[in-house]
Every structure is written in structure tokens, then in C-alpha cells.
Amino acid sequence: MKLLIVENSIIPVLTYGGTQRDIWAQGKEMVKMGHEVSYLVKKGSKCSFGEIIPYNEKEPVDTQIPDYVDVVHFHAPLKEKITKKPYMITIHGNGKPNEVFDINTVFVSKNHAERHNSDQYVYNGLDLEELGDVDLNTKRNHLLFLAKASRREKNLKGAVKIAKKANYPLAVVGGKKLSFNKKIVYHGMMGGGKKNKIIQHSDALLFPIRWHEPLGLAILESLYFGCPVIGTKYGSLPELISEDMGFLSNSYSEMINAVNHINQFNRKKCHEFVCDNFSARKMTEDYLILYEKILNGEKLNRQQPKSLIQEKQKLLPIAD
């Protein structure tokens, strides 16, 4: 199969970037499985295993699709009609109120799909080789916040509050300095081995989000390194975090209490759960099933998916 992946960004990404890392892992895995991959992405992108086609924002996407590809996979909402080739779309974010999506749209978790009136989803997958080996018995000495902290719904302030109340050191990856507490270390945007090392030495990921998270690569990365997750019950978290892999509550006091009982969680199960369910190979195999459907002329949804929210959502509540 000859696949074209479309995403208007630069690849590979070196620090922050969820969707870019997904499409990189997906393309790499497709090639390993004997397929051919091309990327229609921003100028400046590079790839050793696939063709790079510079994306031209001034031209219709349809005219930029090569004749030799079999399937086109978009990783953002379509704003124009595609007629040249069979295609599908993965939506990584939340839709706007009442937003309607293409009939061939899939989402990134069960909860994400349900909130858009669909049952079609494929979990994101991690490049496990890139993440490397894991030492589940390593010394762990801090909690972790891993997200783009400028986004208020990621709730860095809440993570700092939990760490302070639990009297626990906190490593912040992805955010600027918010506090001068000596127990809180801010690392800024970080990727690769440096980020993995910080995760590896974390006791738990604090994820007190105040929105409906579609999936969250930070969750998967943390679990891979044997790092349980303590967060809220919003979005996809309940389908990812079982009671032996973390603790979910919409109460700060209950999350603080979970930090104080951090050793109750099973680090080995955290790691194995990701390896079994969230690898790039598993994601790619699931996508291949959908590619075959659209090549056979099938539609991926019975009706067009639609965001079920009626108005722009404010920050979701967390009780003290």
C-alpha cells in the first residue's frame, strides 16, 4: 500500500508535539510492515524512511495528492472536498460546539468518539524502540507534570498545589516558572532522552486536567516508564487508568491522599499495559483495517460525526 499522510506541520518534532509524533511513528511502522509512505507536510520537514512533499497552503489539497498513492490519511479536520483518492481523517482535538465532521472521521479514544456522536476510534501509539529500556526498580524522587503548561486546561497550578500539599518535589516539563519553591524544578520544553530520564525517575504523573482530554501522550509515556497517573476523571482518563495503575478523582484532597500512598500502584502493570495496547504497531494495524474499508468503498461512520457540546466549555471543576 502507498499511503500519504497529511498534517500541516514540520516533522520530526524534537520537543513538544503530539500529532507530529503520532504520524512519525505511524509512517515508520508502515514502512517496517512493507508499505510505502509519503508525507504532505510543511517545508523544512525531513524523513529518512519516507518521501516529503512540501505542503502549499495556497493550493487546494486535492491538487497536491500524487497520483501514485492509494490512500490519504489526514490528521486535521478537512476544510475542502477531496475527490482524487480514498481518504480518512483522524481528529486529535475536541470539536467546537455543534461542529460537524466528515463521514470518514475517526477519533483517538472511546470517550473522544462518543463525545462526537461516533463509535470509530484508534488509540495513539508510541514508538517503543525510541523510548528505550525501562528500569522499574530505579530510584524515583519526584512527581511529574508533563504538558504544555500555557494551556490553562492542563492545570499546572493544580499540579503545583498537589505537590506542595503532599510535600513532594515536582518536575515540570513543558512549562515556565510559576513558583519559586525549591522543591519545584522547571525544565521548559524538552524531548528525547532527557525527557525520558525525568519520567523514568518520577514517582507519579500529576494530571489534574480541567477539560475532556481526547487521549494524552503524556499519560502513555508515563505509564510506559512505570509511572502511575494521578488525575481527574475527565475525558479519556477513566478508560486508561485502572485502580492499580493510578488514581482518578475530581477532588484535590483525594489526589493528595493518593500521592501519600504512592507505593500502592503496580509499576510493572503500568509498563505492560502500554506495551500491549498502545504501541505504534498496534495503532498502525488498526489503521490498516480502516484503510481496507475505505478502499472497498465503505464509509467509516453511519452518519457524519458531530460535536455534542452546545456551547464553548469553561474549565471543568475540581473540588478542594
C-alpha positions as CSV (number, residue, x, y, z in Angstrom):
1,M,0.0,0.0,0.0
2,K,1.1,3.5,-0.8
3,L,0.0,5.9,1.9
4,L,0.0,9.7,2.0
5,I,-0.1,11.3,5.5
6,V,-1.2,14.9,5.6
7,E,-0.5,17.3,8.5
8,N,0.3,21.0,8.2
9,S,3.4,20.9,10.5
10,I,7.1,20.2,10.4
11,I,8.4,16.7,11.1
12,P,10.2,15.3,13.0
13,V,9.4,17.2,16.2
14,L,12.1,17.5,18.8
15,T,10.3,18.8,21.8
16,Y,6.6,19.3,22.3
17,G,4.3,17.9,19.7
18,G,1.7,15.1,19.9
19,T,0.2,14.8,16.4
20,Q,3.6,15.1,14.8
21,R,5.0,12.3,16.9
22,D,1.9,10.1,16.1
23,I,2.3,10.5,12.3
24,W,6.1,9.9,12.5
25,A,5.6,6.7,14.5
26,Q,2.8,5.6,12.2
27,G,4.8,6.2,9.0
28,K,7.9,4.5,10.4
29,E,5.8,1.4,11.3
30,M,4.1,1.3,8.0
31,V,7.4,1.1,6.3
32,K,8.6,-1.7,8.6
33,M,5.4,-3.6,7.6
34,G,6.3,-3.4,3.9
35,H,4.3,-0.4,2.8
36,E,5.4,2.9,1.2
37,V,4.8,6.3,3.0
38,S,4.8,9.9,1.8
39,Y,4.2,12.9,3.9
40,L,2.5,16.1,2.8
41,V,3.8,18.4,5.5
42,K,5.4,21.9,5.9
43,K,8.5,22.9,4.1
44,G,11.6,22.1,6.2
45,S,10.5,18.6,7.2
46,K,12.9,15.7,6.8
47,C,12.4,11.9,6.8
48,S,14.8,9.1,6.2
49,F,12.1,6.4,5.6
50,G,9.5,8.2,3.6
51,E,9.0,10.9,0.9
52,I,8.5,14.5,1.9
53,I,6.2,16.6,-0.2
54,P,6.1,20.3,0.9
55,Y,2.6,21.4,1.7
56,N,1.4,24.6,-0.1
57,E,-1.3,26.4,1.9
58,K,-2.3,28.5,-1.1
59,E,-3.2,25.5,-3.3
60,P,-6.1,23.0,-2.8
61,V,-5.0,19.9,-1.1
62,D,-6.7,17.7,-3.8
63,T,-4.2,19.0,-6.4
64,Q,-1.2,18.2,-4.1
65,I,-2.1,14.5,-3.8
66,P,0.2,12.4,-6.0
67,D,-1.5,10.0,-8.5
68,Y,0.6,7.1,-7.2
69,V,-0.8,7.0,-3.6
70,D,-3.6,4.5,-2.7
71,V,-4.9,6.1,0.5
72,V,-4.7,9.6,2.0
73,H,-4.8,10.0,5.8
74,F,-5.4,13.5,7.1
75,H,-4.6,14.3,10.7
76,A,-6.7,17.5,11.0
77,P,-10.3,18.5,10.0
78,L,-10.9,18.8,6.3
79,K,-12.0,22.2,5.1
80,E,-12.4,21.3,1.4
81,K,-13.8,18.4,-0.7
82,I,-11.4,15.6,-1.6
83,T,-12.2,13.7,-4.8
84,K,-8.9,12.4,-6.0
85,K,-8.3,9.4,-3.7
86,P,-9.9,7.4,-0.9
87,Y,-9.2,9.1,2.4
88,M,-9.9,9.2,6.1
89,I,-9.3,11.8,8.9
90,T,-8.1,11.4,12.4
91,I,-9.2,14.2,14.8
92,H,-6.8,14.7,17.7
93,G,-8.6,17.6,19.4
94,N,-12.1,18.4,20.6
95,G,-14.6,19.8,18.2
96,K,-16.2,23.2,18.5
97,P,-19.9,23.4,19.7
98,N,-22.0,21.5,17.1
99,E,-19.1,21.1,14.7
100,V,-19.8,18.5,12.0
101,F,-17.1,16.2,10.7
102,D,-16.5,14.2,7.5
103,I,-18.2,10.8,7.3
104,N,-14.7,9.1,7.3
105,T,-13.5,10.7,10.5
106,V,-12.1,8.7,13.4
107,F,-11.1,9.8,16.9
108,V,-8.4,8.8,19.4
109,S,-10.3,7.2,22.3
110,K,-13.7,5.7,23.0
111,N,-14.7,8.8,25.1
112,H,-13.4,11.1,22.4
113,A,-15.6,9.3,19.8
114,E,-18.7,9.2,22.0
115,R,-18.5,13.0,22.6
116,H,-18.6,13.4,18.8
117,N,-21.5,11.0,18.2
118,S,-19.2,8.3,16.7
119,D,-18.0,4.9,17.7
120,Q,-14.9,5.0,15.5
121,Y,-11.6,5.5,17.2
122,V,-7.9,4.3,17.0
123,Y,-5.7,4.8,20.1
124,N,-2.5,6.7,19.5
125,G,0.6,4.6,19.7
126,L,4.2,5.1,20.9
127,D,7.4,4.2,19.2
128,L,8.6,1.8,21.9
129,E,12.0,1.4,20.4
130,E,12.5,5.2,20.6
131,L,11.5,5.3,24.2
132,G,14.1,2.6,25.0
133,D,14.6,0.3,28.0
134,V,12.8,0.7,31.3
135,D,14.1,0.1,34.8
136,L,11.1,-0.4,37.0
137,N,13.3,-0.6,40.1
138,T,15.2,2.6,39.6
139,K,15.2,5.3,42.3
140,R,12.3,7.7,42.0
141,N,12.4,11.0,43.7
142,H,9.8,13.4,42.4
143,L,6.4,13.9,40.9
144,L,5.9,14.9,37.3
145,F,3.9,17.5,35.4
146,L,4.2,16.8,31.6
147,A,2.2,19.1,29.3
148,K,2.2,22.4,27.5
149,A,1.6,24.4,30.6
150,S,0.5,27.6,28.8
151,R,-2.8,25.7,28.2
152,R,-4.9,26.5,31.3
153,E,-6.9,23.3,31.0
154,K,-3.8,21.3,31.6
155,N,-3.8,22.8,35.1
156,L,-0.2,23.3,36.1
157,K,-1.4,25.4,39.1
158,G,-3.3,22.4,40.3
159,A,-0.3,20.1,40.0
160,V,1.8,22.5,42.0
161,K,-0.9,22.7,44.6
162,I,-1.0,18.9,44.9
163,A,2.8,18.6,45.1
164,K,3.0,21.3,47.8
165,K,0.3,19.9,49.9
166,A,1.9,16.5,49.7
167,N,5.3,18.0,50.5
168,Y,6.8,16.3,47.4
169,P,9.3,17.5,44.8
170,L,7.8,18.3,41.4
171,A,9.5,18.2,38.0
172,V,7.7,20.4,35.5
173,V,8.3,19.6,31.8
174,G,6.6,21.9,29.4
175,G,6.1,25.0,31.5
176,K,7.7,28.2,32.5
177,K,8.4,29.0,36.1
178,L,5.3,29.5,38.1
179,S,6.7,29.3,41.6
180,F,10.0,29.8,43.4
181,N,9.5,26.9,45.7
182,K,12.9,25.0,45.8
183,K,11.0,21.7,45.5
184,I,9.6,22.6,42.1
185,V,12.1,22.3,39.2
186,Y,11.1,23.8,35.8
187,H,12.6,22.2,32.7
188,G,10.8,24.0,30.0
189,M,10.1,22.3,26.7
190,M,12.1,19.1,26.4
191,G,12.1,15.9,24.3
192,G,14.1,12.8,23.6
193,G,16.3,11.1,26.1
194,K,16.4,14.0,28.6
195,K,12.6,14.0,28.9
196,N,12.5,10.2,29.2
197,K,15.1,10.2,32.0
198,I,13.0,12.6,34.0
199,I,9.9,10.4,33.5
200,Q,11.9,7.3,34.5
201,H,12.8,8.9,37.8
202,S,9.2,10.1,38.6
203,D,7.1,8.5,41.3
204,A,3.8,9.5,39.5
205,L,2.4,11.8,36.8
206,L,0.1,14.5,38.1
207,F,-2.6,15.1,35.5
208,P,-5.3,17.2,37.2
209,I,-6.8,18.3,33.8
210,R,-9.8,20.6,33.7
211,W,-11.1,19.6,30.2
212,H,-12.1,16.4,28.4
213,E,-8.7,15.1,27.3
214,P,-9.0,13.2,24.0
215,L,-6.2,10.8,24.9
216,G,-2.9,12.3,26.2
217,L,0.6,11.0,25.1
218,A,2.0,12.2,28.4
219,I,-0.2,9.5,30.1
220,L,1.0,6.8,27.9
221,E,4.7,7.8,28.1
222,S,4.5,7.9,31.9
223,L,2.8,4.5,32.2
224,Y,5.5,3.1,29.9
225,F,8.2,4.1,32.3
226,G,6.3,2.5,35.2
227,C,5.0,5.9,36.4
228,P,1.3,5.7,37.7
229,V,-1.1,8.6,36.9
230,I,-3.0,10.7,39.5
231,G,-5.5,12.9,37.8
232,T,-9.1,13.9,37.3
233,K,-11.9,11.7,35.8
234,Y,-12.4,13.8,32.7
235,G,-12.2,12.8,29.1
236,S,-10.4,9.5,28.3
237,L,-8.7,9.0,31.7
238,P,-11.2,6.5,33.1
239,E,-10.7,4.2,30.1
240,L,-6.9,4.4,30.5
241,I,-6.2,4.3,34.3
242,S,-7.3,1.3,36.4
243,E,-7.0,1.3,40.2
244,D,-3.7,-0.4,40.2
245,M,-2.1,2.0,37.6
246,G,-3.2,5.2,39.3
247,F,-6.0,7.2,40.9
248,L,-8.7,9.4,39.5
249,S,-10.7,11.9,41.4
250,N,-12.2,15.4,40.9
251,S,-11.1,16.3,44.4
252,Y,-7.7,17.8,45.2
253,S,-7.7,16.3,48.8
254,E,-8.3,12.8,47.4
255,M,-5.5,13.2,44.8
256,I,-3.1,14.5,47.6
257,N,-4.0,11.4,49.6
258,A,-3.2,9.2,46.7
259,V,0.3,10.8,46.4
260,N,0.8,10.0,50.1
261,H,0.1,6.3,49.2
262,I,2.1,6.2,46.0
263,N,3.5,2.7,46.6
264,Q,0.1,1.0,46.3
265,F,0.3,1.1,42.5
266,N,1.8,-1.6,40.2
267,R,4.6,-0.1,38.1
268,K,5.0,-3.4,36.1
269,K,1.4,-3.4,35.1
270,C,1.6,0.3,34.0
271,H,4.5,-0.6,31.7
272,E,2.9,-3.8,30.3
273,F,-0.4,-2.1,29.7
274,V,1.2,0.4,27.3
275,C,3.3,-2.2,25.5
276,D,0.2,-4.4,24.9
277,N,-2.2,-1.7,23.9
278,F,-0.5,1.5,22.8
279,S,2.4,0.6,20.6
280,A,2.9,2.2,17.1
281,R,2.5,-1.3,15.7
282,K,-0.9,-1.7,17.3
283,M,-2.0,1.8,16.1
284,T,-0.9,1.1,12.6
285,E,-2.6,-2.3,12.4
286,D,-5.8,-0.7,13.5
287,Y,-5.5,2.0,10.8
288,L,-4.8,-0.6,8.1
289,I,-8.1,-2.2,8.9
290,L,-9.8,1.2,8.2
291,Y,-7.8,1.8,5.1
292,E,-9.1,-1.5,3.6
293,K,-12.6,-0.5,4.4
294,I,-12.4,2.9,2.6
295,L,-10.5,1.2,-0.3
296,N,-13.6,-1.1,-0.6
297,G,-15.8,1.9,-0.8
298,E,-17.2,1.7,2.8
299,K,-18.0,4.7,5.0
300,L,-16.4,4.7,8.5
301,N,-19.5,6.2,10.2
302,R,-23.2,5.6,9.7
303,Q,-23.7,9.4,9.8
304,Q,-21.4,12.4,10.0
305,P,-19.9,12.8,13.4
306,K,-20.9,15.9,15.3
307,S,-19.6,17.6,18.5
308,L,-22.3,17.1,21.1
309,I,-21.3,20.1,23.2
310,Q,-23.7,23.1,22.8
311,E,-21.5,25.9,23.9
312,K,-17.9,26.6,24.5
313,Q,-16.8,24.9,27.6
314,K,-15.2,26.6,30.6
315,L,-12.6,25.0,32.8
316,L,-14.2,21.9,34.4
317,P,-14.5,21.9,38.2
318,I,-12.2,20.3,40.8
319,A,-13.3,20.3,44.5
320,D,-10.9,21.1,47.3
